[in-house]
Amino acid sequence: MRIRDAQRRMLEFEEARGWRGFRESQIFTHLVEEVSEIGRHILVREGYKAPGLGHAGAEGEVWREFAQVFSLLLQLANRFQVDLEDAFRREMEIMERRFPAERWRRYMEGRGLE
């Protein structure tokens, strides 16, 4: 599915449920909450948070958290009339110029991070 198609599907989904009444601030806050749930998965996965040793485990399947983040991002983009497919393509063109691949590869190799 193309991003543009996903945006259209999300808009139809929202409209069918009357969700257009939710404010952008509510959607954004929900987005941050879902990103935080991905963060919990990462902290547990890396051992920073240890379930059973004072921390709760990461609930649910991480793929769902990513899907929820994506759906909320689509909702916000729709509210601001942002074509995410076009915006992403344009931003990648800017980033390719701004962050030259060879220079960054050498930098990362020099830091032992690659």
Secondary structure as GFF3:
##gff-version 3
##sequence-region A 1 114
A	DSSP	alpha_helix	3	17	.	.	.	ID=ss1
A	DSSP	three_ten_helix	19	21	.	.	.	ID=ss2
A	DSSP	alpha_helix	24	45	.	.	.	ID=ss3
A	DSSP	alpha_helix	62	79	.	.	.	ID=ss4
A	DSSP	alpha_helix	84	98	.	.	.	ID=ss5
A	DSSP	alpha_helix	101	110	.	.	.	ID=ss6
###
